[in-house]
Amino acid sequence: MSAPPPVAVALQGPLAIVTLQRAPVNAIDEAWLACLDIALGAVERAESVAALLVRSSERQFCAGADLDLMRSRFDTPEGRTRFVAFVREIQRVFARLEQLPKVTIAEIGGAALGGGLELALACDLRLAADGAKLGLPEARLGLLPGAGGTQRLPRIVGDSTARRLILGAEVLTGGQAASLGLVHWSVPAAELAARAAAIAADLTSIPPAALAECKRCLRAALDPAVDGYAVELDATLALLANGATQERVRAFLAKKRSSGKMAGP
């Protein structure tokens, strides 16, 4: 019997689920990364999908780069150059995840360290078990979180907290991460799967086009070279012309009219 792929994707109507399943800790190597890239492509092409849940079948969410791969490329200039090229490819795939026109959720049940946390940072929303371990500890090895960690973490938790976590190589529990805004929710491990499913169900009740346009506007807000207000207007015009939006708005207006309350959402 052949081994299962290191990353699996399932499309369930408006929800896509990407499961990281490279035992024992979802260490990132070339095959794992290529499989994730293929999975993201399938999600990207699925127009009916509104949300993507990224989860792990293992006890750990993702413990970062494969140590055997690091050992094989550590000792020579050529090997180090190849390793940097590998990190560049991680950056590309994680950027693809970040830019998906779907709402993405990381369900973190175990350790999300180094590249594992950088993967979660590329998601829109993060949910962690109270006892999960999250951190970017690379500085203790004389390295740095080069798969997007130094760029995304300051945007998420602010410059001051990002400096504390990266320069101090801190590892947090899920509860501590929630208190710093690193994750949006922290729950007991026994409740994690149900809470993730509930969040995903709520998101998939929202039209995919609306979520995609909201994400486009949020990205514009982070780019000083883009007029975010103009993007908002363009997105609003696109949604007003959308058939599903028109049906929802007409139903909403009819309900308000029948109740005598003509106010906004």
Summary of the structure (lengths in Angstrom):
residues: 265
radius of gyration: 20.1
end to end distance: 54.1
largest distance: 74.9
contacts: 842
relative contact order: 0.10
helix: 53%
strand: 16%
